[in-house]
Amino acid sequence: MVQAYILIQTEVGKASLVAESIGLIEGVIQAEDVTGPYDVIVRAQAETVDELGRMVVAKVQQVEGITRTLTCPVVHL
């Protein structure tokens, strides 16, 4: 299982709607709107890195109101 944090910037005033929409995507563990340089932080999981990438590109980035994403895979050192 691969997990990652997805840091999301949104259009002004869209953070709550984006977090709510992303929270419905299969594989999303948690989606919360936050303050700071990013508007929404998501924790997601998938079986493989490739599946995680497909989720981000095909599902997360398609949510209306998103302007930029940054995916940070979790590593266990």
PDB file of N, CA, C and O in Angstrom, chain B, residues numbered from 101:
ATOM      1  N   MET B 101       0.852  -1.181   0.000  1.00  0.00           N
ATOM      2  CA  MET B 101       0.000   0.000   0.000  1.00  0.00           C
ATOM      3  C   MET B 101       0.895   1.240   0.000  1.00  0.00           C
ATOM      4  O   MET B 101       1.843   1.333   0.780  1.00  0.00           O
ATOM      5  N   VAL B 102       0.586   2.178  -0.873  1.00  0.00           N
ATOM      6  CA  VAL B 102       1.308   3.444  -0.974  1.00  0.00           C
ATOM      7  C   VAL B 102       0.379   4.554  -0.488  1.00  0.00           C
ATOM      8  O   VAL B 102      -0.788   4.612  -0.873  1.00  0.00           O
ATOM      9  N   GLN B 103       0.907   5.430   0.359  1.00  0.00           N
ATOM     10  CA  GLN B 103       0.129   6.576   0.825  1.00  0.00           C
ATOM     11  C   GLN B 103       0.850   7.854   0.438  1.00  0.00           C
ATOM     12  O   GLN B 103       2.067   7.861   0.254  1.00  0.00           O
ATOM     13  N   ALA B 104       0.092   8.935   0.314  1.00  0.00           N
ATOM     14  CA  ALA B 104       0.674  10.231  -0.033  1.00  0.00           C
ATOM     15  C   ALA B 104      -0.198  11.346   0.507  1.00  0.00           C
ATOM     16  O   ALA B 104      -1.398  11.182   0.727  1.00  0.00           O
ATOM     17  N   TYR B 105       0.443  12.483   0.712  1.00  0.00           N
ATOM     18  CA  TYR B 105      -0.270  13.722   0.979  1.00  0.00           C
ATOM     19  C   TYR B 105      -0.331  14.479  -0.340  1.00  0.00           C
ATOM     20  O   TYR B 105       0.663  14.571  -1.060  1.00  0.00           O
ATOM     21  N   ILE B 106      -1.494  15.015  -0.647  1.00  0.00           N
ATOM     22  CA  ILE B 106      -1.665  15.821  -1.851  1.00  0.00           C
ATOM     23  C   ILE B 106      -1.984  17.234  -1.389  1.00  0.00           C
ATOM     24  O   ILE B 106      -3.020  17.476  -0.770  1.00  0.00           O
ATOM     25  N   LEU B 107      -1.091  18.163  -1.693  1.00  0.00           N
ATOM     26  CA  LEU B 107      -1.257  19.561  -1.312  1.00  0.00           C
ATOM     27  C   LEU B 107      -1.899  20.276  -2.486  1.00  0.00           C
ATOM     28  O   LEU B 107      -1.424  20.176  -3.617  1.00  0.00           O
ATOM     29  N   ILE B 108      -2.981  21.000  -2.217  1.00  0.00           N
ATOM     30  CA  ILE B 108      -3.796  21.549  -3.296  1.00  0.00           C
ATOM     31  C   ILE B 108      -4.002  23.049  -3.124  1.00  0.00           C
ATOM     32  O   ILE B 108      -4.321  23.531  -2.037  1.00  0.00           O
ATOM     33  N   GLN B 109      -3.814  23.768  -4.219  1.00  0.00           N
ATOM     34  CA  GLN B 109      -4.185  25.174  -4.270  1.00  0.00           C
ATOM     35  C   GLN B 109      -5.479  25.273  -5.073  1.00  0.00           C
ATOM     36  O   GLN B 109      -5.660  24.577  -6.072  1.00  0.00           O
ATOM     37  N   THR B 110      -6.371  26.147  -4.621  1.00  0.00           N
ATOM     38  CA  THR B 110      -7.670  26.276  -5.277  1.00  0.00           C
ATOM     39  C   THR B 110      -7.925  27.713  -5.691  1.00  0.00           C
ATOM     40  O   THR B 110      -7.194  28.629  -5.315  1.00  0.00           O
ATOM     41  N   GLU B 111      -8.969  27.888  -6.466  1.00  0.00           N
ATOM     42  CA  GLU B 111      -9.453  29.231  -6.755  1.00  0.00           C
ATOM     43  C   GLU B 111      -9.970  29.837  -5.455  1.00  0.00           C
ATOM     44  O   GLU B 111     -10.369  29.111  -4.544  1.00  0.00           O
ATOM     45  N   VAL B 112      -9.963  31.144  -5.370  1.00  0.00           N
ATOM     46  CA  VAL B 112     -10.418  31.827  -4.163  1.00  0.00           C
ATOM     47  C   VAL B 112     -11.851  31.413  -3.828  1.00  0.00           C
ATOM     48  O   VAL B 112     -12.738  31.436  -4.681  1.00  0.00           O
ATOM     49  N   GLY B 113     -12.053  31.035  -2.563  1.00  0.00           N
ATOM     50  CA  GLY B 113     -13.382  30.683  -2.079  1.00  0.00           C
ATOM     51  C   GLY B 113     -13.840  29.269  -2.414  1.00  0.00           C
ATOM     52  O   GLY B 113     -14.983  28.914  -2.126  1.00  0.00           O
ATOM     53  N   LYS B 114     -12.981  28.456  -3.011  1.00  0.00           N
ATOM     54  CA  LYS B 114     -13.395  27.113  -3.442  1.00  0.00           C
ATOM     55  C   LYS B 114     -12.871  25.989  -2.552  1.00  0.00           C
ATOM     56  O   LYS B 114     -13.194  24.827  -2.801  1.00  0.00           O
ATOM     57  N   ALA B 115     -12.076  26.288  -1.525  1.00  0.00           N
ATOM     58  CA  ALA B 115     -11.416  25.247  -0.730  1.00  0.00           C
ATOM     59  C   ALA B 115     -12.400  24.251  -0.130  1.00  0.00           C
ATOM     60  O   ALA B 115     -12.179  23.044  -0.228  1.00  0.00           O
ATOM     61  N   SER B 116     -13.457  24.711   0.474  1.00  0.00           N
ATOM     62  CA  SER B 116     -14.411  23.800   1.117  1.00  0.00           C
ATOM     63  C   SER B 116     -15.088  22.876   0.112  1.00  0.00           C
ATOM     64  O   SER B 116     -15.247  21.683   0.369  1.00  0.00           O
ATOM     65  N   LEU B 117     -15.482  23.423  -1.022  1.00  0.00           N
ATOM     66  CA  LEU B 117     -16.132  22.604  -2.053  1.00  0.00           C
ATOM     67  C   LEU B 117     -15.160  21.578  -2.630  1.00  0.00           C
ATOM     68  O   LEU B 117     -15.538  20.436  -2.892  1.00  0.00           O
ATOM     69  N   VAL B 118     -13.902  21.989  -2.828  1.00  0.00           N
ATOM     70  CA  VAL B 118     -12.889  21.071  -3.349  1.00  0.00           C
ATOM     71  C   VAL B 118     -12.644  19.941  -2.346  1.00  0.00           C
ATOM     72  O   VAL B 118     -12.618  18.771  -2.728  1.00  0.00           O
ATOM     73  N   ALA B 119     -12.466  20.282  -1.067  1.00  0.00           N
ATOM     74  CA  ALA B 119     -12.224  19.261  -0.040  1.00  0.00           C
ATOM     75  C   ALA B 119     -13.386  18.286   0.040  1.00  0.00           C
ATOM     76  O   ALA B 119     -13.180  17.078   0.164  1.00  0.00           O
ATOM     77  N   GLU B 120     -14.593  18.798  -0.031  1.00  0.00           N
ATOM     78  CA  GLU B 120     -15.780  17.936   0.037  1.00  0.00           C
ATOM     79  C   GLU B 120     -15.841  16.991  -1.161  1.00  0.00           C
ATOM     80  O   GLU B 120     -16.118  15.803  -1.001  1.00  0.00           O
ATOM     81  N   SER B 121     -15.586  17.511  -2.346  1.00  0.00           N
ATOM     82  CA  SER B 121     -15.625  16.685  -3.557  1.00  0.00           C
ATOM     83  C   SER B 121     -14.534  15.615  -3.546  1.00  0.00           C
ATOM     84  O   SER B 121     -14.786  14.461  -3.892  1.00  0.00           O
ATOM     85  N   ILE B 122     -13.339  15.999  -3.152  1.00  0.00           N
ATOM     86  CA  ILE B 122     -12.230  15.042  -3.133  1.00  0.00           C
ATOM     87  C   ILE B 122     -12.458  13.972  -2.071  1.00  0.00           C
ATOM     88  O   ILE B 122     -12.047  12.826  -2.251  1.00  0.00           O
ATOM     89  N   GLY B 123     -13.098  14.329  -0.984  1.00  0.00           N
ATOM     90  CA  GLY B 123     -13.374  13.364   0.075  1.00  0.00           C
ATOM     91  C   GLY B 123     -14.220  12.191  -0.388  1.00  0.00           C
ATOM     92  O   GLY B 123     -14.239  11.148   0.266  1.00  0.00           O
ATOM     93  N   LEU B 124     -14.917  12.342  -1.500  1.00  0.00           N
ATOM     94  CA  LEU B 124     -15.771  11.277  -2.045  1.00  0.00           C
ATOM     95  C   LEU B 124     -15.033  10.327  -2.976  1.00  0.00           C
ATOM     96  O   LEU B 124     -15.589   9.306  -3.381  1.00  0.00           O
ATOM     97  N   ILE B 125     -13.786  10.647  -3.323  1.00  0.00           N
ATOM     98  CA  ILE B 125     -13.019   9.825  -4.260  1.00  0.00           C
ATOM     99  C   ILE B 125     -12.494   8.579  -3.547  1.00  0.00           C
ATOM    100  O   ILE B 125     -11.973   8.659  -2.435  1.00  0.00           O
ATOM    101  N   GLU B 126     -12.640   7.433  -4.202  1.00  0.00           N
ATOM    102  CA  GLU B 126     -12.135   6.180  -3.642  1.00  0.00           C
ATOM    103  C   GLU B 126     -10.619   6.259  -3.472  1.00  0.00           C
ATOM    104  O   GLU B 126      -9.903   6.653  -4.393  1.00  0.00           O
ATOM    105  N   GLY B 127     -10.141   5.885  -2.299  1.00  0.00           N
ATOM    106  CA  GLY B 127      -8.719   5.941  -1.998  1.00  0.00           C
ATOM    107  C   GLY B 127      -8.328   7.142  -1.163  1.00  0.00           C
ATOM    108  O   GLY B 127      -7.226   7.193  -0.618  1.00  0.00           O
ATOM    109  N   VAL B 128      -9.228   8.111  -1.061  1.00  0.00           N
ATOM    110  CA  VAL B 128      -8.960   9.285  -0.227  1.00  0.00           C
ATOM    111  C   VAL B 128      -9.302   8.939   1.215  1.00  0.00           C
ATOM    112  O   VAL B 128     -10.430   8.550   1.520  1.00  0.00           O
ATOM    113  N   ILE B 129      -8.320   9.084   2.096  1.00  0.00           N
ATOM    114  CA  ILE B 129      -8.504   8.797   3.510  1.00  0.00           C
ATOM    115  C   ILE B 129      -9.068  10.016   4.226  1.00  0.00           C
ATOM    116  O   ILE B 129      -9.947   9.898   5.080  1.00  0.00           O
ATOM    117  N   GLN B 130      -8.553  11.187   3.867  1.00  0.00           N
ATOM    118  CA  GLN B 130      -8.961  12.417   4.537  1.00  0.00           C
ATOM    119  C   GLN B 130      -8.718  13.588   3.601  1.00  0.00           C
ATOM    120  O   GLN B 130      -7.729  13.600   2.868  1.00  0.00           O
ATOM    121  N   ALA B 131      -9.605  14.569   3.616  1.00  0.00           N
ATOM    122  CA  ALA B 131      -9.457  15.793   2.830  1.00  0.00           C
ATOM    123  C   ALA B 131      -9.933  16.954   3.685  1.00  0.00           C
ATOM    124  O   ALA B 131     -11.092  16.995   4.099  1.00  0.00           O
ATOM    125  N   GLU B 132      -9.039  17.899   3.948  1.00  0.00           N
ATOM    126  CA  GLU B 132      -9.388  19.020   4.819  1.00  0.00           C
ATOM    127  C   GLU B 132      -8.924  20.334   4.220  1.00  0.00           C
ATOM    128  O   GLU B 132      -7.845  20.418   3.633  1.00  0.00           O
ATOM    129  N   ASP B 133      -9.750  21.357   4.374  1.00  0.00           N
ATOM    130  CA  ASP B 133      -9.313  22.683   3.969  1.00  0.00           C
ATOM    131  C   ASP B 133      -8.479  23.281   5.107  1.00  0.00           C
ATOM    132  O   ASP B 133      -8.796  23.124   6.286  1.00  0.00           O
ATOM    133  N   VAL B 134      -7.409  23.968   4.715  1.00  0.00           N
ATOM    134  CA  VAL B 134      -6.440  24.500   5.666  1.00  0.00           C
ATOM    135  C   VAL B 134      -6.080  25.928   5.276  1.00  0.00           C
ATOM    136  O   VAL B 134      -6.494  26.420   4.227  1.00  0.00           O
ATOM    137  N   THR B 135      -5.304  26.587   6.136  1.00  0.00           N
ATOM    138  CA  THR B 135      -4.788  27.907   5.798  1.00  0.00           C
ATOM    139  C   THR B 135      -3.308  27.795   5.470  1.00  0.00           C
ATOM    140  O   THR B 135      -2.663  26.804   5.813  1.00  0.00           O
ATOM    141  N   GLY B 136      -2.779  28.795   4.817  1.00  0.00           N
ATOM    142  CA  GLY B 136      -1.371  28.799   4.448  1.00  0.00           C
ATOM    143  C   GLY B 136      -1.217  28.796   2.938  1.00  0.00           C
ATOM    144  O   GLY B 136      -2.137  29.186   2.219  1.00  0.00           O
ATOM    145  N   PRO B 137      -0.051  28.356   2.443  1.00  0.00           N
ATOM    146  CA  PRO B 137       0.190  28.396   1.002  1.00  0.00           C
ATOM    147  C   PRO B 137      -0.680  27.403   0.210  1.00  0.00           C
ATOM    148  O   PRO B 137      -0.860  27.559  -0.997  1.00  0.00           O
ATOM    149  N   TYR B 138      -1.208  26.400   0.888  1.00  0.00           N
ATOM    150  CA  TYR B 138      -2.124  25.453   0.252  1.00  0.00           C
ATOM    151  C   TYR B 138      -3.494  25.595   0.884  1.00  0.00           C
ATOM    152  O   TYR B 138      -3.616  26.004   2.039  1.00  0.00           O
ATOM    153  N   ASP B 139      -4.524  25.256   0.125  1.00  0.00           N
ATOM    154  CA  ASP B 139      -5.896  25.439   0.579  1.00  0.00           C
ATOM    155  C   ASP B 139      -6.549  24.151   1.063  1.00  0.00           C
ATOM    156  O   ASP B 139      -7.449  24.178   1.903  1.00  0.00           O
ATOM    157  N   VAL B 140      -6.088  23.020   0.526  1.00  0.00           N
ATOM    158  CA  VAL B 140      -6.630  21.711   0.895  1.00  0.00           C
ATOM    159  C   VAL B 140      -5.460  20.738   1.007  1.00  0.00           C
ATOM    160  O   VAL B 140      -4.553  20.744   0.175  1.00  0.00           O
ATOM    161  N   ILE B 141      -5.491  19.905   2.040  1.00  0.00           N
ATOM    162  CA  ILE B 141      -4.514  18.829   2.166  1.00  0.00           C
ATOM    163  C   ILE B 141      -5.283  17.517   2.216  1.00  0.00           C
ATOM    164  O   ILE B 141      -6.234  17.357   2.981  1.00  0.00           O
ATOM    165  N   VAL B 142      -4.844  16.584   1.381  1.00  0.00           N
ATOM    166  CA  VAL B 142      -5.508  15.293   1.235  1.00  0.00           C
ATOM    167  C   VAL B 142      -4.523  14.186   1.604  1.00  0.00           C
ATOM    168  O   VAL B 142      -3.346  14.256   1.252  1.00  0.00           O
ATOM    169  N   ARG B 143      -4.998  13.181   2.303  1.00  0.00           N
ATOM    170  CA  ARG B 143      -4.214  11.961   2.508  1.00  0.00           C
ATOM    171  C   ARG B 143      -4.914  10.875   1.717  1.00  0.00           C
ATOM    172  O   ARG B 143      -6.108  10.634   1.889  1.00  0.00           O
ATOM    173  N   ALA B 144      -4.151  10.217   0.841  1.00  0.00           N
ATOM    174  CA  ALA B 144      -4.725   9.211  -0.050  1.00  0.00           C
ATOM    175  C   ALA B 144      -3.863   7.960  -0.037  1.00  0.00           C
ATOM    176  O   ALA B 144      -2.697   7.991   0.357  1.00  0.00           O
ATOM    177  N   GLN B 145      -4.462   6.857  -0.477  1.00  0.00           N
ATOM    178  CA  GLN B 145      -3.722   5.605  -0.562  1.00  0.00           C
ATOM    179  C   GLN B 145      -4.147   4.838  -1.798  1.00  0.00           C
ATOM    180  O   GLN B 145      -5.264   4.987  -2.294  1.00  0.00           O
ATOM    181  N   ALA B 146      -3.220   4.005  -2.289  1.00  0.00           N
ATOM    182  CA  ALA B 146      -3.487   3.145  -3.430  1.00  0.00           C
ATOM    183  C   ALA B 146      -2.569   1.932  -3.314  1.00  0.00           C
ATOM    184  O   ALA B 146      -1.632   1.927  -2.516  1.00  0.00           O
ATOM    185  N   GLU B 147      -2.842   0.919  -4.104  1.00  0.00           N
ATOM    186  CA  GLU B 147      -2.039  -0.303  -4.055  1.00  0.00           C
ATOM    187  C   GLU B 147      -0.617  -0.085  -4.565  1.00  0.00           C
ATOM    188  O   GLU B 147       0.330  -0.661  -4.031  1.00  0.00           O
ATOM    189  N   THR B 148      -0.463   0.750  -5.604  1.00  0.00           N
ATOM    190  CA  THR B 148       0.850   0.986  -6.199  1.00  0.00           C
ATOM    191  C   THR B 148       1.042   2.478  -6.463  1.00  0.00           C
ATOM    192  O   THR B 148       0.093   3.261  -6.418  1.00  0.00           O
ATOM    193  N   VAL B 149       2.287   2.852  -6.737  1.00  0.00           N
ATOM    194  CA  VAL B 149       2.581   4.245  -7.095  1.00  0.00           C
ATOM    195  C   VAL B 149       1.861   4.617  -8.383  1.00  0.00           C
ATOM    196  O   VAL B 149       1.354   5.732  -8.512  1.00  0.00           O
ATOM    197  N   ASP B 150       1.812   3.695  -9.332  1.00  0.00           N
ATOM    198  CA  ASP B 150       1.117   3.965 -10.585  1.00  0.00           C
ATOM    199  C   ASP B 150      -0.371   4.231 -10.360  1.00  0.00           C
ATOM    200  O   ASP B 150      -0.933   5.158 -10.945  1.00  0.00           O
ATOM    201  N   GLU B 151      -1.007   3.423  -9.518  1.00  0.00           N
ATOM    202  CA  GLU B 151      -2.428   3.642  -9.210  1.00  0.00           C
ATOM    203  C   GLU B 151      -2.625   4.988  -8.517  1.00  0.00           C
ATOM    204  O   GLU B 151      -3.594   5.695  -8.794  1.00  0.00           O
ATOM    205  N   LEU B 152      -1.723   5.336  -7.632  1.00  0.00           N
ATOM    206  CA  LEU B 152      -1.812   6.631  -6.948  1.00  0.00           C
ATOM    207  C   LEU B 152      -1.713   7.762  -7.966  1.00  0.00           C
ATOM    208  O   LEU B 152      -2.482   8.721  -7.912  1.00  0.00           O
ATOM    209  N   GLY B 153      -0.774   7.648  -8.882  1.00  0.00           N
ATOM    210  CA  GLY B 153      -0.626   8.665  -9.926  1.00  0.00           C
ATOM    211  C   GLY B 153      -1.865   8.792 -10.784  1.00  0.00           C
ATOM    212  O   GLY B 153      -2.294   9.899 -11.112  1.00  0.00           O
ATOM    213  N   ARG B 154      -2.443   7.651 -11.151  1.00  0.00           N
ATOM    214  CA  ARG B 154      -3.682   7.692 -11.949  1.00  0.00           C
ATOM    215  C   ARG B 154      -4.817   8.350 -11.183  1.00  0.00           C
ATOM    216  O   ARG B 154      -5.614   9.090 -11.761  1.00  0.00           O
ATOM    217  N   MET B 155      -4.895   8.079  -9.870  1.00  0.00           N
ATOM    218  CA  MET B 155      -5.939   8.700  -9.058  1.00  0.00           C
ATOM    219  C   MET B 155      -5.775  10.220  -9.063  1.00  0.00           C
ATOM    220  O   MET B 155      -6.748  10.956  -9.229  1.00  0.00           O
ATOM    221  N   VAL B 156      -4.558  10.674  -8.882  1.00  0.00           N
ATOM    222  CA  VAL B 156      -4.317  12.116  -8.825  1.00  0.00           C
ATOM    223  C   VAL B 156      -4.657  12.770 -10.157  1.00  0.00           C
ATOM    224  O   VAL B 156      -5.363  13.778 -10.188  1.00  0.00           O
ATOM    225  N   VAL B 157      -4.167  12.214 -11.247  1.00  0.00           N
ATOM    226  CA  VAL B 157      -4.367  12.832 -12.556  1.00  0.00           C
ATOM    227  C   VAL B 157      -5.804  12.672 -13.061  1.00  0.00           C
ATOM    228  O   VAL B 157      -6.390  13.630 -13.565  1.00  0.00           O
ATOM    229  N   ALA B 158      -6.370  11.484 -12.932  1.00  0.00           N
ATOM    230  CA  ALA B 158      -7.680  11.213 -13.522  1.00  0.00           C
ATOM    231  C   ALA B 158      -8.847  11.637 -12.649  1.00  0.00           C
ATOM    232  O   ALA B 158      -9.938  11.893 -13.160  1.00  0.00           O
ATOM    233  N   LYS B 159      -8.639  11.715 -11.342  1.00  0.00           N
ATOM    234  CA  LYS B 159      -9.764  12.021 -10.456  1.00  0.00           C
ATOM    235  C   LYS B 159      -9.568  13.326  -9.684  1.00  0.00           C
ATOM    236  O   LYS B 159     -10.392  14.235  -9.777  1.00  0.00           O
ATOM    237  N   VAL B 160      -8.486  13.416  -8.929  1.00  0.00           N
ATOM    238  CA  VAL B 160      -8.287  14.592  -8.074  1.00  0.00           C
ATOM    239  C   VAL B 160      -8.148  15.856  -8.915  1.00  0.00           C
ATOM    240  O   VAL B 160      -8.846  16.840  -8.668  1.00  0.00           O
ATOM    241  N   GLN B 161      -7.263  15.845  -9.899  1.00  0.00           N
ATOM    242  CA  GLN B 161      -7.021  17.065 -10.675  1.00  0.00           C
ATOM    243  C   GLN B 161      -8.208  17.472 -11.542  1.00  0.00           C
ATOM    244  O   GLN B 161      -8.228  18.580 -12.078  1.00  0.00           O
ATOM    245  N   GLN B 162      -9.180  16.608 -11.685  1.00  0.00           N
ATOM    246  CA  GLN B 162     -10.365  16.930 -12.472  1.00  0.00           C
ATOM    247  C   GLN B 162     -11.433  17.660 -11.665  1.00  0.00           C
ATOM    248  O   GLN B 162     -12.426  18.119 -12.229  1.00  0.00           O
ATOM    249  N   VAL B 163     -11.242  17.773 -10.346  1.00  0.00           N
ATOM    250  CA  VAL B 163     -12.215  18.465  -9.502  1.00  0.00           C
ATOM    251  C   VAL B 163     -12.186  19.954  -9.830  1.00  0.00           C
ATOM    252  O   VAL B 163     -11.124  20.576  -9.863  1.00  0.00           O
ATOM    253  N   GLU B 164     -13.360  20.508 -10.070  1.00  0.00           N
ATOM    254  CA  GLU B 164     -13.468  21.923 -10.422  1.00  0.00           C
ATOM    255  C   GLU B 164     -12.989  22.807  -9.272  1.00  0.00           C
ATOM    256  O   GLU B 164     -13.331  22.569  -8.114  1.00  0.00           O
ATOM    257  N   GLY B 165     -12.201  23.822  -9.599  1.00  0.00           N
ATOM    258  CA  GLY B 165     -11.727  24.773  -8.609  1.00  0.00           C
ATOM    259  C   GLY B 165     -10.267  24.587  -8.222  1.00  0.00           C
ATOM    260  O   GLY B 165      -9.702  25.432  -7.528  1.00  0.00           O
ATOM    261  N   ILE B 166      -9.643  23.487  -8.664  1.00  0.00           N
ATOM    262  CA  ILE B 166      -8.240  23.246  -8.349  1.00  0.00           C
ATOM    263  C   ILE B 166      -7.359  23.972  -9.363  1.00  0.00           C
ATOM    264  O   ILE B 166      -7.604  23.913 -10.569  1.00  0.00           O
ATOM    265  N   THR B 167      -6.340  24.651  -8.863  1.00  0.00           N
ATOM    266  CA  THR B 167      -5.396  25.327  -9.756  1.00  0.00           C
ATOM    267  C   THR B 167      -4.032  24.635  -9.789  1.00  0.00           C
ATOM    268  O   THR B 167      -3.322  24.734 -10.790  1.00  0.00           O
ATOM    269  N   ARG B 168      -3.649  23.932  -8.707  1.00  0.00           N
ATOM    270  CA  ARG B 168      -2.335  23.259  -8.675  1.00  0.00           C
ATOM    271  C   ARG B 168      -2.339  22.182  -7.605  1.00  0.00           C
ATOM    272  O   ARG B 168      -2.973  22.332  -6.561  1.00  0.00           O
ATOM    273  N   THR B 169      -1.617  21.083  -7.875  1.00  0.00           N
ATOM    274  CA  THR B 169      -1.449  20.028  -6.870  1.00  0.00           C
ATOM    275  C   THR B 169       0.036  19.687  -6.731  1.00  0.00           C
ATOM    276  O   THR B 169       0.828  19.874  -7.655  1.00  0.00           O
ATOM    277  N   LEU B 170       0.381  19.191  -5.564  1.00  0.00           N
ATOM    278  CA  LEU B 170       1.721  18.689  -5.287  1.00  0.00           C
ATOM    279  C   LEU B 170       1.553  17.399  -4.487  1.00  0.00           C
ATOM    280  O   LEU B 170       1.013  17.416  -3.381  1.00  0.00           O
ATOM    281  N   THR B 171       2.015  16.286  -5.047  1.00  0.00           N
ATOM    282  CA  THR B 171       1.857  14.992  -4.389  1.00  0.00           C
ATOM    283  C   THR B 171       3.141  14.618  -3.672  1.00  0.00           C
ATOM    284  O   THR B 171       4.222  14.624  -4.260  1.00  0.00           O
ATOM    285  N   CYS B 172       3.004  14.289  -2.379  1.00  0.00           N
ATOM    286  CA  CYS B 172       4.149  13.951  -1.524  1.00  0.00           C
ATOM    287  C   CYS B 172       3.962  12.533  -0.993  1.00  0.00           C
ATOM    288  O   CYS B 172       3.238  12.338  -0.017  1.00  0.00           O
ATOM    289  N   PRO B 173       4.598  11.542  -1.613  1.00  0.00           N
ATOM    290  CA  PRO B 173       4.470  10.164  -1.132  1.00  0.00           C
ATOM    291  C   PRO B 173       5.054  10.008   0.275  1.00  0.00           C
ATOM    292  O   PRO B 173       6.063  10.628   0.611  1.00  0.00           O
ATOM    293  N   VAL B 174       4.416   9.186   1.077  1.00  0.00           N
ATOM    294  CA  VAL B 174       4.897   8.884   2.435  1.00  0.00           C
ATOM    295  C   VAL B 174       5.990   7.828   2.314  1.00  0.00           C
ATOM    296  O   VAL B 174       5.822   6.831   1.611  1.00  0.00           O
ATOM    297  N   VAL B 175       7.120   8.050   3.007  1.00  0.00           N
ATOM    298  CA  VAL B 175       8.197   7.077   3.037  1.00  0.00           C
ATOM    299  C   VAL B 175       8.440   6.652   4.487  1.00  0.00           C
ATOM    300  O   VAL B 175       8.204   7.417   5.422  1.00  0.00           O
ATOM    301  N   HIS B 176       8.904   5.448   4.646  1.00  0.00           N
ATOM    302  CA  HIS B 176       9.212   4.933   5.976  1.00  0.00           C
ATOM    303  C   HIS B 176      10.707   4.690   6.034  1.00  0.00           C
ATOM    304  O   HIS B 176      11.205   3.704   5.490  1.00  0.00           O
ATOM    305  N   LEU B 177      11.429   5.596   6.699  1.00  0.00           N
ATOM    306  CA  LEU B 177      12.894   5.517   6.751  1.00  0.00           C
ATOM    307  C   LEU B 177      13.374   4.700   7.928  1.00  0.00           C
ATOM    308  O   LEU B 177      14.579   4.535   8.116  1.00  0.00           O
TER     309      LEU B 177
END
